[in-house]
Amino acid sequence: MAIAAHLDQPPGAAVKSRHMRRKLWLPTRGALASGRTTDVLIHNFSATGLLLESPDQLAVGEKIEIDLPHAGATVATVIWTSGQ
């Protein structure tokens, strides 16, 4: 199965967070608790979280189920927001 994504190798410089983040450009779908679906663009991910963009306003504490290739539906909890 082919996956339309772009994954960047991080530079050798020090990483600010505890877990290394990989830059990624992965468009996928997400489902909100209300049952509504939304387009999602994942920008980066690590072992403990991810940064995503969505046209829908997501609230802190809200859960979103994201369709990840080869992992299937994965639930994430919004811990901060900034625009999209």
Residue pairs with C-beta under 8 A, 6 or more apart in sequence:
1 69
1 70
3 26
3 69
3 70
4 26
4 27
5 24
5 25
5 26
5 69
6 24
6 25
6 26
7 22
7 23
7 24
7 25
8 22
8 23
8 24
9 22
10 20
10 21
10 22
10 23
15 21
17 46
18 48
19 46
19 47
19 48
19 49
20 46
21 44
21 45
21 46
21 51
22 44
22 45
22 46
23 43
23 44
24 42
24 43
24 44
24 45
25 41
25 42
25 43
26 41
26 42
26 69
27 39
27 40
27 41
27 42
28 40
28 41
28 42
28 66
28 67
28 68
28 69
29 37
29 38
29 39
29 40
29 66
29 67
30 37
30 38
30 39
30 40
30 52
30 54
30 64
30 65
30 66
30 67
31 37
31 38
31 64
31 65
31 73
32 38
32 56
32 58
32 62
32 63
32 64
33 62
33 63
36 56
38 54
38 55
38 56
38 64
39 54
39 55
40 52
40 53
40 54
40 64
40 66
41 52
41 53
41 54
42 50
42 51
42 52
42 66
43 50
43 51
43 52
43 53
44 50
44 51
45 51
49 76
49 79
50 66
50 76
52 64
52 66
52 76
53 84
54 64
54 84
55 84
57 81
58 64
58 78
58 81
59 78
59 81
60 78
60 79
60 80
60 81
61 77
61 78
62 77
62 78
63 75
63 76
63 77
63 78
64 75
64 76
64 78
65 73
65 74
65 75
65 76
66 73
66 74
66 75
66 76
67 73
67 74
68 74
